[in-house]
Amino acid sequence: MSQAPLFEARHIVKNFEVGGNLFSKPRIVHAVDDVSFTIGKGETFGLVGESGCGKSTVGRTILRLHEPTSGQILLDGEDITHVNMRPYRKRMQIVFQDPYASLDPRMTVGDIVGEPLDIQEVCKSREERNERILELLNLVGLNSEHMNRYPHEFSGGQRQRVSIARAMALHPDFMVCDEPISALDVSIQAQVINMLMELQQKLGMAYLFIAHDLNVVRHISHRVGVMYLGSLVEVCDADSLYRNPMHPYTQALLSAIPIPDPEVSRRQKRVVLEGDVPSPINPPKGCKFHTRCPYATERCRQERPETVTVAPGHTCACHKVQEELGL
C-alpha cells in the first residue's frame, strides 16, 4: 500500500433539516460531526458503530450522494468537494446495502451492469460493450446465461454480485461498501467477502467497508474507525484495535462479540452500556459518550475531547485515555 493517501476526508460535517413549517423552524439532525480519515491505495478502511451512528451517511457524503454541510473531500490530493462529479464517478463507486432496492427490476442484468458504460460512453461498439459486461459478470462468479435475466430471478447473493459488477464496470480506484453482506444469508456472506478481497488483490481497489459484524470487519480491514453519534472516537489498525481497544465505547463493542466456546464466554468480561443513544437532533454537551460511559467525569460532561495520537497509527478521543497516557 502506498504511503500517500488515495482518498482523504477532512472535518466532514453533514446536517439534515427535519420538520419545520410556517410557524416553527426546522430542527437540525447532526448526522456526521467533524469526521476525518484517510484511505491508502489498495487499503480497506472499516467503519463500525451502532445503528444510526452515521456510518452510511459518511459513505454517501464522501461520494457526494449527499452534499457535505462543511469539510473537504480529496481524491489523490485534489479537492473534489464542490466540483462536477461526473468525471470522478469513474473512480469512486458504491455497493449499497440492499440489492433488492438498488437494482432496477425493469432492467436486465446486462443492462444494469452496462449502464455505467453507457453513461460514461466507454465502449465504442455493442460488441465491445457485451464483451465488457460478460467479463464483469465472470469476475463476480456469474456467466453469459445471466445477462438477459431480471433481478427477481436471482437469489440475494447473486443480486449483490450484480451490484458489485456494476460498481466495478468503470475500474474504480475507490469503492464504498455500505453493509454489502447484511441482507444476505450467512452461508453467502463469506463468499461475497472473499470475492471482495480477491478483487482488491487483482485490481488494487481501496474500500471503505461499513458493517455491523465486527468479526467480518477485522477479517477484511487493514484499519478500523469506530463511530459514535456521528463522530469517530477511535481509529487504529485492525489487529491492534481488537487486541488493545482504548476508548470505553470500543471496549463495549468488542466485548459484545459472541464467543463460540461456552467456557471462554463465561470467563469473558462483558461491558454493558446503560441507557439509550442520545438523539442526534440534540446531542449531549461535551463528550457525546458521557451519558453512557462508566468513567465519565465533570470534564467529560463539559468539554469535548480532542482526537489525539495515543500510539503510532492509533488515534482516540477520550479524556480518560489521554490523562492515563499523560497527553
C-alpha positions as CSV (number, residue, x, y, z in Angstrom):
1,M,0.0,0.0,0.0
2,S,1.2,3.5,-0.8
3,Q,2.0,5.9,2.0
4,A,0.3,8.8,0.1
5,P,-3.4,8.6,0.7
6,L,-5.6,7.9,-2.3
7,F,-8.7,9.3,-0.5
8,E,-8.9,11.8,2.3
9,A,-11.9,13.2,4.3
10,R,-11.2,16.4,6.3
11,H,-13.6,17.5,9.0
12,I,-16.7,16.3,7.2
13,V,-20.0,17.6,8.6
14,K,-23.4,16.6,7.4
15,N,-26.6,18.1,8.8
16,F,-30.2,17.5,7.8
17,E,-33.2,19.7,8.4
18,V,-36.4,17.9,9.6
19,G,-39.8,19.3,10.3
20,G,-40.5,23.0,10.2
21,N,-43.4,24.9,8.8
22,L,-44.8,28.5,8.7
23,F,-44.9,28.6,12.5
24,S,-41.7,26.8,13.5
25,K,-38.2,26.4,12.4
26,P,-36.9,23.1,11.2
27,R,-34.8,21.0,13.6
28,I,-31.2,20.1,12.7
29,V,-30.1,16.4,12.7
30,H,-26.3,16.3,13.3
31,A,-25.8,13.1,11.3
32,V,-22.0,13.5,10.7
33,D,-20.0,15.7,13.0
34,D,-16.3,16.5,12.2
35,V,-15.2,13.2,10.7
36,S,-11.7,12.9,9.3
37,F,-9.8,9.9,7.9
38,T,-7.6,8.8,5.0
39,I,-7.5,5.6,2.9
40,G,-4.4,4.5,1.0
41,K,-4.3,2.8,-2.4
42,G,-5.3,-0.9,-2.1
43,E,-6.3,-0.4,1.6
44,T,-9.6,-1.3,3.3
45,F,-10.8,1.1,6.0
46,G,-13.5,-0.5,8.1
47,L,-16.2,1.7,9.7
48,V,-18.2,0.3,12.7
49,G,-20.7,1.5,15.2
50,E,-24.3,1.1,16.4
51,S,-27.2,1.6,14.0
52,G,-27.9,5.3,13.5
53,C,-24.4,6.5,14.3
54,G,-23.9,7.9,10.8
55,K,-21.8,5.3,9.1
56,S,-23.9,5.1,5.9
57,T,-24.3,8.9,5.8
58,V,-20.5,9.2,5.9
59,G,-20.2,6.8,2.9
60,R,-22.8,8.7,0.9
61,T,-21.4,12.1,1.8
62,I,-17.9,11.4,0.8
63,L,-19.2,10.3,-2.6
64,R,-21.3,13.4,-2.7
65,L,-24.6,11.5,-3.0
66,H,-25.3,13.8,0.0
67,E,-23.7,17.2,-0.3
68,P,-21.5,17.9,2.8
69,T,-22.5,20.7,5.0
70,S,-18.8,21.5,5.5
71,G,-15.4,19.9,5.2
72,Q,-13.2,18.8,2.4
73,I,-13.1,15.6,0.2
74,L,-9.8,14.9,-1.6
75,L,-9.0,12.3,-4.2
76,D,-5.3,11.8,-5.0
77,G,-4.7,15.2,-3.3
78,E,-7.3,17.0,-5.5
79,D,-10.2,18.8,-3.7
80,I,-13.4,17.5,-5.2
81,T,-15.8,18.9,-2.6
82,H,-17.5,21.4,-5.0
83,V,-16.6,20.2,-8.5
84,N,-18.8,18.5,-11.1
85,M,-18.6,14.8,-10.0
86,R,-19.2,13.2,-13.4
87,P,-15.5,12.7,-14.3
88,Y,-14.8,11.3,-10.8
89,R,-17.7,8.8,-10.9
90,K,-15.4,6.5,-12.9
91,R,-13.0,6.4,-9.9
92,M,-15.5,6.3,-7.0
93,Q,-18.3,3.8,-6.8
94,I,-20.7,2.3,-4.1
95,V,-22.2,-1.0,-3.4
96,F,-25.5,-0.4,-1.5
97,Q,-26.7,-2.4,1.4
98,D,-29.9,-3.8,-0.1
99,P,-29.6,-5.5,-3.5
100,Y,-33.4,-5.8,-3.7
101,A,-33.7,-2.0,-3.7
102,S,-30.6,-0.9,-5.6
103,L,-31.3,-2.8,-8.8
104,D,-34.0,-1.7,-11.3
105,P,-36.5,-4.5,-11.6
106,R,-37.4,-3.5,-15.1
107,M,-33.8,-3.8,-16.5
108,T,-32.0,-7.0,-17.4
109,V,-28.7,-7.8,-15.6
110,G,-26.8,-7.0,-18.8
111,D,-28.3,-3.5,-19.0
112,I,-27.8,-2.9,-15.2
113,V,-24.1,-3.7,-15.4
114,G,-23.7,-1.9,-18.8
115,E,-25.5,1.3,-17.7
116,P,-22.3,2.9,-16.3
117,L,-20.5,2.1,-19.5
118,D,-23.3,3.8,-21.5
119,I,-23.4,6.9,-19.3
120,Q,-19.6,7.4,-19.4
121,E,-19.5,6.4,-23.2
122,V,-16.7,3.9,-22.6
123,C,-17.5,1.4,-25.3
124,K,-17.3,2.2,-29.0
125,S,-19.5,-0.7,-30.2
126,R,-22.2,-3.0,-28.9
127,E,-19.8,-6.0,-29.3
128,E,-17.2,-4.3,-27.1
129,R,-20.0,-3.4,-24.6
130,N,-21.2,-7.0,-24.4
131,E,-17.7,-8.4,-24.0
132,R,-17.1,-6.0,-21.1
133,I,-20.3,-6.9,-19.4
134,L,-19.5,-10.6,-19.7
135,E,-16.0,-10.0,-18.4
136,L,-17.5,-8.3,-15.3
137,L,-20.1,-11.0,-14.7
138,N,-17.4,-13.6,-14.9
139,L,-15.3,-11.6,-12.4
140,V,-18.1,-11.9,-9.8
141,G,-18.9,-15.6,-10.5
142,L,-21.8,-15.2,-13.0
143,N,-21.9,-16.1,-16.7
144,S,-23.4,-15.2,-20.0
145,E,-26.7,-17.1,-19.2
146,H,-27.4,-14.4,-16.6
147,M,-27.2,-11.4,-18.9
148,N,-30.8,-11.5,-20.1
149,R,-32.4,-12.3,-16.8
150,Y,-34.1,-9.8,-14.4
151,P,-33.1,-9.2,-10.8
152,H,-36.2,-11.1,-9.4
153,E,-34.8,-14.2,-11.0
154,F,-31.8,-14.2,-8.7
155,S,-31.0,-15.1,-5.1
156,G,-29.9,-12.3,-2.7
157,G,-26.3,-13.3,-3.0
158,Q,-26.4,-13.3,-6.8
159,R,-28.1,-9.9,-6.8
160,Q,-25.3,-8.5,-4.6
161,R,-22.8,-9.9,-7.1
162,V,-24.6,-8.0,-9.8
163,S,-24.3,-4.8,-7.7
164,I,-20.6,-5.4,-7.3
165,A,-20.2,-6.0,-11.0
166,R,-22.0,-2.7,-11.8
167,A,-19.8,-0.8,-9.3
168,M,-16.6,-2.2,-10.9
169,A,-17.7,-1.5,-14.5
170,L,-15.6,1.6,-14.8
171,H,-12.5,0.2,-13.0
172,P,-12.8,2.5,-9.9
173,D,-9.9,3.2,-7.6
174,F,-12.1,3.6,-4.6
175,M,-15.4,1.8,-3.6
176,V,-17.7,2.3,-0.7
177,C,-19.2,-1.0,0.5
178,D,-22.2,0.0,2.6
179,E,-23.0,-3.1,4.6
180,P,-22.9,-5.2,1.5
181,I,-23.5,-8.5,3.3
182,S,-26.1,-7.6,6.0
183,A,-29.0,-8.5,3.7
184,L,-27.5,-11.9,2.8
185,D,-27.7,-15.4,4.2
186,V,-24.8,-16.3,6.5
187,S,-23.7,-19.0,4.0
188,I,-23.4,-16.4,1.3
189,Q,-21.7,-13.7,3.3
190,A,-18.3,-15.4,3.3
191,Q,-18.4,-15.9,-0.4
192,V,-19.0,-12.2,-1.0
193,I,-16.3,-11.1,1.5
194,N,-13.8,-13.4,-0.1
195,M,-14.7,-12.2,-3.5
196,L,-14.2,-8.6,-2.5
197,M,-10.8,-9.4,-1.1
198,E,-9.8,-11.3,-4.2
199,L,-10.9,-8.4,-6.4
200,Q,-8.9,-6.0,-4.3
201,Q,-5.8,-8.1,-4.8
202,K,-6.3,-8.3,-8.5
203,L,-7.4,-4.7,-9.2
204,G,-5.8,-2.8,-6.3
205,M,-9.0,-1.0,-5.3
206,A,-9.4,0.8,-2.0
207,Y,-12.5,0.1,0.1
208,L,-14.5,2.0,2.8
209,F,-16.2,-1.1,4.3
210,I,-19.2,-0.2,6.5
211,A,-20.6,-3.1,8.6
212,H,-22.0,-4.2,12.0
213,D,-20.3,-7.5,12.1
214,L,-17.1,-6.8,14.0
215,N,-15.5,-10.2,13.1
216,V,-16.1,-9.5,9.4
217,V,-14.6,-6.0,9.7
218,R,-11.5,-7.4,11.4
219,H,-11.1,-10.1,8.7
220,I,-11.3,-7.7,5.7
221,S,-10.0,-4.4,7.0
222,H,-6.4,-3.0,7.3
223,R,-7.6,-0.2,9.6
224,V,-10.8,0.4,11.5
225,G,-12.6,3.5,12.6
226,V,-15.2,3.4,15.4
227,M,-18.1,5.8,15.2
228,Y,-20.5,7.0,17.9
229,L,-23.3,9.5,17.3
230,G,-21.7,11.0,14.2
231,S,-18.1,11.2,15.3
232,L,-15.0,9.0,15.1
233,V,-13.9,8.1,18.6
234,E,-11.0,5.7,17.8
235,V,-9.0,4.8,14.7
236,C,-6.3,2.1,14.5
237,D,-5.0,-0.8,12.5
238,A,-7.4,-3.8,12.8
239,D,-5.2,-6.2,14.8
240,S,-4.1,-3.5,17.4
241,L,-7.7,-2.2,17.8
242,Y,-9.1,-5.7,18.6
243,R,-6.1,-6.6,20.8
244,N,-5.9,-3.3,22.7
245,P,-9.1,-1.1,22.4
246,M,-8.6,2.1,24.4
247,H,-11.9,4.1,24.1
248,P,-14.6,2.8,26.5
249,Y,-17.1,2.6,23.7
250,T,-14.8,0.5,21.6
251,Q,-14.2,-1.8,24.6
252,A,-18.0,-2.2,25.0
253,L,-18.5,-3.0,21.3
254,L,-15.8,-5.6,21.2
255,S,-17.0,-7.2,24.5
256,A,-20.3,-7.9,22.8
257,I,-18.8,-10.1,20.1
258,P,-20.2,-13.6,20.7
259,I,-17.6,-16.3,21.6
260,P,-18.5,-19.8,20.4
261,D,-16.7,-21.5,23.3
262,P,-19.1,-21.6,26.3
263,E,-16.2,-21.8,28.8
264,V,-14.4,-18.9,27.4
265,S,-17.6,-16.9,27.0
266,R,-18.4,-17.4,30.7
267,R,-15.0,-16.0,31.7
268,Q,-15.2,-13.1,29.3
269,K,-15.8,-9.8,31.0
270,R,-18.8,-8.0,29.4
271,V,-19.1,-4.2,29.2
272,V,-22.8,-3.4,29.4
273,L,-23.7,0.1,28.4
274,E,-26.7,1.6,30.2
275,G,-29.2,4.0,28.7
276,D,-30.0,4.8,25.1
277,V,-28.1,6.5,22.4
278,P,-28.8,10.3,22.6
279,S,-30.7,11.9,19.8
280,P,-28.6,13.5,17.0
281,I,-31.0,16.4,17.0
282,N,-29.9,17.3,20.5
283,P,-26.5,15.7,21.1
284,P,-25.0,16.0,24.6
285,K,-22.6,18.8,25.5
286,G,-19.0,17.8,26.0
287,C,-18.1,14.2,25.2
288,K,-21.1,12.6,23.3
289,F,-20.5,9.3,25.1
290,H,-20.5,10.6,28.6
291,T,-24.3,9.8,29.2
292,R,-23.4,6.1,28.9
293,C,-19.8,6.0,29.9
294,P,-18.9,4.3,33.3
295,Y,-15.8,6.5,33.6
296,A,-17.4,9.9,32.8
297,T,-16.3,12.9,34.9
298,E,-17.4,16.5,35.1
299,R,-14.8,17.4,32.5
300,C,-16.4,14.8,30.1
301,R,-19.8,16.5,30.6
302,Q,-18.4,20.0,29.8
303,E,-15.5,19.6,27.4
304,R,-15.4,17.7,24.1
305,P,-12.2,15.6,23.9
306,E,-9.8,16.2,21.0
307,T,-8.7,13.4,18.8
308,V,-5.1,12.8,19.6
309,T,-2.5,10.2,18.6
310,V,-2.1,7.7,21.5
311,A,0.3,5.3,19.7
312,P,1.8,5.2,16.2
313,G,-1.2,5.0,13.8
314,H,-3.7,5.0,16.7
315,T,-5.9,7.9,17.5
316,C,-8.5,8.2,20.2
317,A,-10.9,10.9,21.5
318,C,-11.2,10.3,25.3
319,H,-10.3,12.4,28.3
320,K,-9.6,9.3,30.4
321,V,-7.3,7.7,27.9
322,Q,-5.4,11.0,27.4
323,E,-5.0,11.5,31.2
324,E,-3.7,8.0,31.7
325,L,-1.1,8.4,29.0
326,G,-0.2,11.9,30.1
327,L,-1.3,13.6,26.9
